[in-house]
Every structure is written in C-alpha cells, then in structure tokens.
Amino acid sequence: MILLNDLRFRLDHYWSTYTYLQLEKLRHYQNTQRILHKKNIDESHRLPLAIELIQQSNYSNTYYINEDITIPIPIFIRTGDFYFHEKELHLNSMLQKFGLPTLFITLLMAESKWIELQEILQQTDNNNTIPTNRPLHCALHFINRFRSLKKEVWKNERISD
C-alpha cells in the first residue's frame, strides 16, 4: 500500500510502523501456535497450568513469568542475540566457501548530501524536502543507488574478475 497512488500511506509515519508491528504480532502468534501444536502431538506433554507459568523470584517476593515453559519474546526479533548469531554463522559459511573478500564496503545513507534526492523530494507528494519526513522515498532512492553501484562494479571487468 506504500507504493500505491494514495499519499496517505506514504506520508504517514505511524502507518508503516503499526502495520509492521501487526505483522510481527501475527508471526509471533503463528509461531507460538505451531510450537504448542507440536508439543500437543506428544502425548506425554500437557499444557501448563496458570500457576505454573508464574514463578517467584529468588531475590525478592515479586513474581515473574517462568521462561523455561513459555515463549515471552519471539526468537525472530531482529535485535536479539539469536539473530546476530545466525548472521555470524552465515558470514562464516560464506568465508569458508569463497575465502576472504578482496573488497569490503560499508554503505551509509547521506540523504542530506544527495542533490538528486532533494530534487525528488521537491517534486513528489507534498514537496517536503526533509528526508526524515519521507522515509519511503529515501529508502527507494538508496536502493536505486545501491543497485546502480552493483551494476557498475559487476560490469567493470578489471574489478569483477
């Protein structure tokens, strides 16, 4: 809906965040249901009682959720240790397969310095030229610049060989 002609979705800061959170909530629910269904197939496993879900702290009289038998935080959240460990394993396998890279590039957006982006922002939607108010256009421009950089590098035979 962000790429449709209706400007309300492109210019609303909260809509994309709200939609993403709803999607994550649905994925978390589906993952939890899958895990519970898998455990229910096993005859020896039963669903925990409510009193078993809450456990008293060893350090105070407060209670907290027993994380040994519950899933309070989804494992696919992209800021957790599991996510970065998985990416580290991917990187290690690429290094084993292809060896050390001869070129390593870190790309950052310089949206306030890009003249082309300023021109795009002036000519589209509500003509607001502040890049943080137009995240969709900035992201699309960055993706376009990144793809054109990759094409130029791969077409140059001296570099890509």
C-alpha positions as CSV (number, residue, x, y, z in Angstrom):
1,M,0.0,0.0,0.0
2,I,3.0,2.3,0.5
3,L,3.7,2.3,-3.3
4,L,0.2,3.0,-4.3
5,N,-1.0,6.4,-5.5
6,D,-2.8,7.2,-2.2
7,L,-0.4,9.6,-0.5
8,R,-1.9,9.0,3.0
9,F,0.1,5.7,3.4
10,R,3.4,7.1,2.0
11,L,3.4,10.2,4.2
12,D,2.1,8.7,7.4
13,H,4.9,7.9,9.8
14,Y,2.9,5.7,12.0
15,W,1.0,3.5,9.5
16,S,4.1,1.6,8.3
17,T,5.3,1.0,11.9
18,Y,1.8,-0.1,13.0
19,T,1.5,-2.4,10.1
20,Y,4.9,-3.9,10.8
21,L,4.1,-4.5,14.4
22,Q,0.8,-6.1,13.5
23,L,2.7,-8.4,11.1
24,E,5.2,-9.3,13.8
25,K,2.4,-9.9,16.3
26,L,0.8,-12.3,13.8
27,R,4.1,-14.1,13.1
28,H,4.7,-14.5,16.9
29,Y,1.1,-15.9,17.3
30,Q,1.6,-18.3,14.5
31,N,5.0,-19.4,15.7
32,T,3.6,-20.0,19.3
33,Q,0.7,-21.9,17.9
34,R,3.0,-24.1,15.9
35,I,5.2,-24.8,18.9
36,L,2.1,-25.6,21.1
37,H,0.6,-27.8,18.4
38,K,3.9,-29.7,18.1
39,K,4.1,-30.2,21.8
40,N,0.4,-31.3,21.9
41,I,1.1,-34.1,19.5
42,D,3.4,-35.6,22.0
43,E,1.1,-37.5,24.4
44,S,3.4,-37.1,27.4
45,H,3.3,-33.3,27.3
46,R,0.4,-31.3,28.7
47,L,-0.3,-27.6,28.6
48,P,1.0,-25.8,31.7
49,L,-1.4,-24.5,34.4
50,A,-1.7,-20.8,35.1
51,I,0.1,-21.2,38.4
52,E,3.0,-22.9,36.7
53,L,3.5,-20.0,34.3
54,I,4.3,-17.7,37.2
55,Q,7.3,-18.2,39.4
56,Q,8.5,-16.3,42.5
57,S,11.8,-14.6,42.2
58,N,14.8,-15.9,44.1
59,Y,15.8,-12.4,45.1
60,S,12.6,-10.8,46.2
61,N,8.9,-11.5,46.9
62,T,7.9,-10.5,43.3
63,Y,6.7,-12.9,40.7
64,Y,7.8,-13.2,37.1
65,I,6.9,-15.4,34.1
66,N,8.7,-18.7,34.0
67,E,10.6,-18.6,30.8
68,D,11.5,-22.2,30.8
69,I,8.0,-23.2,29.8
70,T,6.8,-20.1,28.0
71,I,7.9,-18.1,25.0
72,P,7.6,-14.4,26.1
73,I,9.7,-12.9,23.3
74,P,9.8,-14.2,19.8
75,I,13.1,-15.5,18.6
76,F,12.9,-13.9,15.2
77,I,13.2,-10.3,16.6
78,R,16.0,-8.7,14.6
79,T,17.8,-7.1,17.6
80,G,18.3,-10.2,19.7
81,D,21.4,-12.3,20.2
82,F,19.9,-15.2,18.2
83,Y,19.5,-13.0,15.1
84,F,23.1,-11.8,15.2
85,H,24.4,-15.3,15.9
86,E,22.6,-16.6,12.9
87,K,24.1,-13.8,10.7
88,E,27.5,-14.6,12.1
89,L,27.1,-18.3,11.1
90,H,26.0,-17.2,7.6
91,L,29.1,-15.0,7.3
92,N,31.4,-17.8,8.5
93,S,29.9,-20.2,5.9
94,M,30.4,-17.6,3.1
95,L,34.0,-17.1,4.2
96,Q,34.7,-20.9,4.2
97,K,33.1,-21.2,0.7
98,F,34.6,-18.2,-1.0
99,G,37.6,-17.2,1.2
100,L,38.4,-13.7,2.4
101,P,36.8,-10.9,0.5
102,T,39.0,-8.6,-1.6
103,L,36.6,-5.7,-1.3
104,F,34.5,-4.9,1.8
105,I,32.2,-1.9,1.5
106,T,30.1,-0.3,4.2
107,L,27.3,1.9,2.8
108,L,25.5,4.6,4.7
109,M,22.8,7.0,3.6
110,A,23.9,10.6,3.2
111,E,20.3,11.8,2.5
112,S,21.1,15.4,3.4
113,K,24.0,15.5,0.9
114,W,22.3,13.9,-2.1
115,I,21.2,16.6,-4.5
116,E,19.2,14.1,-6.6
117,L,17.2,13.1,-3.6
118,Q,16.4,16.7,-2.7
119,E,15.1,17.2,-6.2
120,I,13.0,14.1,-6.0
121,L,11.5,15.2,-2.7
122,Q,10.7,18.7,-4.1
123,Q,8.8,17.2,-7.0
124,T,6.8,14.4,-5.3
125,D,3.9,14.1,-2.9
126,N,3.7,17.1,-0.5
127,N,7.1,18.7,-1.6
128,N,8.5,18.3,1.9
129,T,12.3,18.2,1.5
130,I,13.2,16.9,5.0
131,P,14.4,13.4,4.4
132,T,13.3,12.0,7.8
133,N,9.7,13.0,6.9
134,R,9.8,11.0,3.7
135,P,11.4,7.6,4.7
136,L,9.8,5.7,1.7
137,H,11.4,8.0,-0.9
138,C,14.7,8.0,0.9
139,A,14.8,4.2,1.1
140,L,13.8,3.8,-2.6
141,H,16.5,6.2,-3.6
142,F,19.1,4.4,-1.5
143,I,18.1,1.1,-3.0
144,N,18.3,2.5,-6.5
145,R,21.8,4.0,-5.9
146,F,23.0,0.7,-4.4
147,R,21.7,-1.3,-7.3
148,S,23.4,1.1,-9.8
149,L,26.6,0.8,-7.9
150,K,26.5,-3.0,-8.0
151,K,25.8,-2.9,-11.8
152,E,28.8,-0.6,-12.4
153,V,31.1,-2.8,-10.3
154,W,30.0,-6.0,-12.0
155,K,30.2,-4.5,-15.5
156,N,33.8,-3.4,-15.0
157,E,35.9,-6.4,-15.9
158,R,39.0,-5.1,-14.2
159,I,37.2,-5.0,-10.8
160,S,34.9,-8.0,-11.0
161,D,37.4,-10.6,-12.2
